[in-house]
């Protein structure tokens, strides 16, 4: 192997001292080793044969089928040959999140290999935002996130919280598997929605296998399951393709601060000798540089050195952080387009002849807010469309909903619910927060028929 040494090495005079010769030799050895290591790490082996890859997939298959075909082979080549830098990044970051994923997957009795799904979704970036405005490690859009209990406003976003979003993703995946009783179809539904998968099943002649309905799925979903299989292969067999964990990312040492008042985090960071970058790394769910006073108690992780500074002068530091720019920040939170701060969500069903301007006027919001909340590019809406709208607490719909909740609470006694005339499992699911399948399992129901006065177990 050729090693190029600095020109000054060859310019040494013949009468160099022995120790100089040893130093030069050591330098040459060091450079040669560095070159060899660099060359070795960048060497890309030829792709494995189909037989080898199929056998390896069979070896790591557990619950979810790991089918091998040309489509999956092309994605394996992408992760292990074309974009090795991405795969190295995943190898560095996986230990940050895999233990968390494994904990919740075990809690809900789900296949352990679902932990690889977050790589396909977000590349293990808890603050990832897609073009469709899906957010977080598990890429929840606003509506699905709220359905699974993930709230967000201008200040915070539960979809970026690794713990909360992982718990929600596991519950959602459990629901999807209950709908299709097939993990490949459940994964496809996670990507495009259960309605899209059901439509593909109908178009395929009611076949219920992913590869049978493959031609009838959207392009992105056709690539989704193959990517999942390819990522699982790439992580498990990286070393066989000369990809090694050169370093591992670890969570910085930290402690927890409980916050219930408005807090300017930039001021807190400056006075404790840390920075917003570190605060956001430890608390990806914090969307801005401040936290509101809204009745909630926030648990904020701070680097240990910052907590030591805080303990030394806690009262003065927190007093400054509670006061700094509070009025300006709160005004900004209320005026920014699409802000949900201090508001309640309702759903408006568009009637024939309605336009965005009229809907905005009716609910006391701005047209640009409705566009932002619903990811609309223009003013075009259609009859029957459902629009998410965030209204002030004084809105009549909010008062009506609170009255409904009060009535519902009367029907729930302890861990039981009394069925009312007109009730369906879907309505009871919405009222109690349990899925339809959970209600069936708890009450040994073989169908969805209910009788008024019937008592259902809720736990």
N, C-alpha and C positions, 0 to 999 in steps of 0.2 A: 504494500500500500504506500502510495506516494504521500509524503508529508512536506508541505511548503513551510519553510522556516523564515523568520525575518531576515532581511538582507544583512543586517548587522552581525548575524551569527557567522556568516561566511567571510566577513571582513576581519575576523579576529587575526591577529598577528601570530606567526608560527611559535613565538616564544610565550604563548599564553600559559599561565600557571595551571597546574593540574586541577586545582579547585574550580577554575574557570571552565575547564573541559567538562568536569562533572556537572556543573551548573547547566552548560549547554546541552549535554546529553539528557539531563532531567527535563529541560524545557522541551526538547524534541519528543521525549516519551509522553509528556503531558499533552502536547498538541496532537500527537498521533492518537492517543486514547480518546481525546475529545472528538476528533474527526471520525474515529471508528464508531463511537457511541452515536454520534449524529447520523452517520450513514446507516447504521443498523436500525435506528428508530424510524428513519424515513424510508427504509426499504419496504416496498409494497409487494408481498408475495402474489403470485398468480392466483386467481380465484380457484376455489376448490371444485371438484367434480360434483355433479348433481347427486350421485350416489352417496358421497361423503356428507354433503349438507343434509340430505334427507335422513341419513342415519343419525347425525348429530341432533336434529330436531326431534327425532323419535326418543333420543336419550333424555332430553330435558322436558318432554311433554308430561304434563301432570293432569289437570282437569280440562283445560281448554285445548281443543284440537290444534295441532301445529302442522297444518297441511303444507306439503311442498309442491310448488309448481314454478313455471317460468316467471310469473308475476312476482312471486315472493323472492325468487333468485335475483331478480333485477334490483329489488330494494336492498337485499343483503349486499350486493355489489356496491350500491350507493353508499351505505353506511361504512363499509370496510375497505373500499377502494377509492371512490370518488370524493367522499367528504369525511376523511379520517379525523380532521380537526374537530368536527362536531361530535364524533364518537368519543374522542379523547376528553372533550368537555363533559360528556355524560359520565364517563368513568370517574372523573374528578369529583362530580357532584352527587353521585348516586348515594353515597353513604350519608349525605346530609338528610335525605328524605326517605330512603327505603325502610329504615327501622320504624319510622312513623307510619308509613303505608302498611307495613306488615302488622303493626299493632291493631289498626282499625279493620283490616281485612280479616284478621283472626277474630276480632270482636263480633263481626257480622257473619262469620262462617263462610267467607268468600274465598275463591281460589287465590293463592299467594301470588300467582303470576300476573294478576291484575296490576301489580305495582309498576309494571313496565308500561302501562297505558299512559301514565303521566308524562313519560318521555315523548310519546307520540303527540300528546296534547300540547305540552308547553316547553319541552326541552328542560324540564325541572327548573323553570323560572317562575317563582311565585307571583311576580309582578307582570307576567306576560299579558299582553292585550292583542287580540287578533283583529283583523279587518272587520269582522262581524261583531266586534266589541265583546267577544267572549274573554273572560278574565281569569287569571290565576293558574295554579298548577293543574287544575282539572278543567279549566276553560268553560266556566259557567256563563251563559248569557244572563241578562238581568232577570227575565221572567222565570227561567228554570231555577236560578239561584234562589229567588224568593220562594218559589214553590218548595224548595228543600230547606228553607229557613235561613238562608244567607242574605243578610241585609247590607245595604250600602247607601251611603250619602256622600256629600262633598268631602267630609272629613275622613271617613273610614270605609273599608270595603271588606266584608267577611270573605268574599271570594278569593282574596289575596292572603287570607289567614290559613297557613298550612294545616293546622289542626281542624278548624271548622270546615274547611273545604274538603278535606280528606274524609271526614265523617259524612258529609253530605254526598260526596261522590259514591261512597260505599252504599249508602241507603238508596241512592238513585239506581246504581247498578243492580242492587238486589231487586228493586221494583221491575226493572227492564227484564231481568232473567225470569221473574215471575210471569211476565207477559208472554214471553216467547219460549221459555224452557229450553233455551239453546244459547250458549255463550257467544258464538260468532254473531248470531242475530242480535243479541243484547249489545255487543260492541258496536255493530252497525247502527243500532238505534241510539246509542249514546252519541254518536257522531251526527246523525241526521234527523233524529226524532223517531218515535215509534210509529207515527202515522206514515212516514215515508217508507219504512220497512214493511208495514202492512200492505201498502199500495204495491210495492215490488212483489210481495208474496202473491197477491191477487193476479198481477200481470204474468207471473210465472206459472199460473195454473195451480195456485195454492201449494206449491212446493215450499218446504220449510228448511231449506239448506242454503247457507250463505252463497255457495258457489253456483247453486241452481238459480238464485235470484240475482246473482252478480250483474248480468247485463241490464237489469231494470233499475239498478240503484244509481244515484247521482255519482258523477265522476269522483268527487272527493271521498265518498263513502266506499267506492270500489277500491280505492287505494288504502283505506284506513285499516282494515283487518290485515292485509299483507304487510303494512308497515309495522303493525304490532308484532307479528311473527318475526319479521326481519330484525327489529330492535331487540327482541328477546334473544335471538341467535347472536347478534353482534355483541351484546354485553357478556353473554356466557362463553363465547368463543373468540373474544378479542385477542387473547394471547396467541392463539393458533394462527392469527393473521398479523402477527407482529405489532399488535397494539397493546401497550402496557399502561398501567396507572402510574404516570410519572409523578403525580402528587395528588393528595386528597384534600378537598376543602373541608374545613371543620368549623363548627359554630364557635365564635369567640366567647370566652368566659363572660358571664353576665349574671345579673340579679334582677329582681322584679320590683318595679315601683307602681303603686296603686294610685290612680288619678281619678278624681271625681269633679274637679273644677276645670274651667278653661285653662289651658296650658299652652304657651308658646314654646314649641319644642326647639326652635332655633336658639331662643334665649337659654333654655335649659341646657342645650348642648354646649353653648359657648361658656356658660358659667361652671360647667362640670368638666371641661377640657376634652370633650368628644366632638363628634360632627354628625350632621344629619344623615350622611351616607351610612354610618354605622348604625344609627337608630333605625333607618329604613331596612337595612339588612336584617336586623334582629326583629323588626316589627313590620313585615311587608304589607300588612293590612292597613297601616296608616297611609292615607292617600295624600295628605297635605303636610304642612309643617306646624300644625297645631291640632289640639283636641278640644272638643266643645264641652260645655257644661249642659248636659241634657238629661241628667238623672241616671246615666249609666256609669258604671265603674270600670275603668279601663286598666288592664294590666300591661304595663309597658316594660319591656326588657331593656336594660341599659348596661353598657360595658362595665366590668367590675371597677376599673379605675374611675369611671364617672360616678359610680355609686359611692365610692370612698370619698370623693370630693363633696358629694351631696350630704353624706352623713356628717361631714365636718362643719357644714354651714347650711343645714337643711332649711330652716325657716326663712332666711334671707333669700336663698336661691329660688325656692318655690314661690315666694311672694313676688319676686321679680318676674318669674315665668308666668304666673297667673295674671299679671297685670299687663304685660308687654303687648301693645297693639291689639288689644282685645276688640275694641269697637270696630277698628278697620277690618280685622279678619272676619268678624261676624257679619259685617255689612257685605263683604265680598262673597261670603258663603251663601248669602240670601240672593244676591244679584246675578251671580254667574249663571250662564245659560245651562239649563238642565239640572240646576241644583235641586236636591231633595231635602235639604236641611230644614228641619222643623215642619215637614209636611207629611201627609198620609197618602198612601197610594190607593187609587180607585181604578176601575176599568170601565171605559166608555165604549159602548157598541155603536158604531156609526150607523145612522139612519139614512134613508134615501133622501138626497138633496142637501145633506149637511156638508159644510166645508170647514177647513181647519180654523179659519178666523172666527166663525160662529161658535165652534166647540171651545176654543180658547176663551172667548168672551163669557160663555156660559159658566165655565169653571174658574174664572178669575186667574188665568195663567196666560203666558205668551205663546204665540205660534212657534217661535224658535225653540221654546222649551219642549213642546209636544214633539217637534221633529227630533230633538236630542234624545228624549226619553224612549222614542220608538224607532230610532235609527232611520228616519225618513230623509231622503235627499231633496225632495220637493214638497209641493202641497197636495199631490195626488193621493186621495184616499178612496176606498170603495165601500159600498153599502155592506153592512155586516162585519166590517173589520173591527177588531178590538184594539183600542188604544190605551196604553198605560198613561195615567195622568196623576201627578202629585199635587194635591190640593192642601189648603190651609186647614188646620183642625176645626175651624168654624164652618166648613163646608157641610151642607145638609147630609150628604152621603156618609160622611164620617160619623155624624151623630146617629144615623140610622144603623150603621154597622155596629156601633157601640151598644145600641139597644138590642140588636140581634145577639151579640155576644153575651149580654146579660141574661137573655132568655135561654140561650144555649147552656149557660152555666147552671141554670135551674134543672136542666134535664140530665146533667152529669153529676151523679152522686158517688163520691169516692172513685172507684174504678169501674163504674157501670154507667150505661147510657140507656134511657128508655126510648124506644122507637116511637116516633110520632106519625100520624097519618101523612102519607106522601113522601116519607123518608125513603131514601135509597142508600146503599152502601157508599156511593160516591159522596152524597151529602154528609153522611156521618163521618166519612174519612176527612172531609174538609173541616168539620167542626172539631174533631178530636185530634187531628194531626197524625193519625195512624193510616197506613196504606190499606187499600181494600183487601189485599192478601193477608195482611196482619189481622184485620178484623175477622176474616174467614177462619184463619188458623186458631185464633183465640177462642172462637165460638163454635168450632167444628162444623162450619157451614159448608155444605156441598154445592150450594148454588147461591144466587143473590136475592132470593125471595125473603121478605121480611113481613112481620105482622105488627100492626100498631099495638103498643103496650109491651112488646117483647123487650126483654132486658138483655143487653149485650155487655160482655166483659171487655174492659179496655186495658187490662194488664193483669 
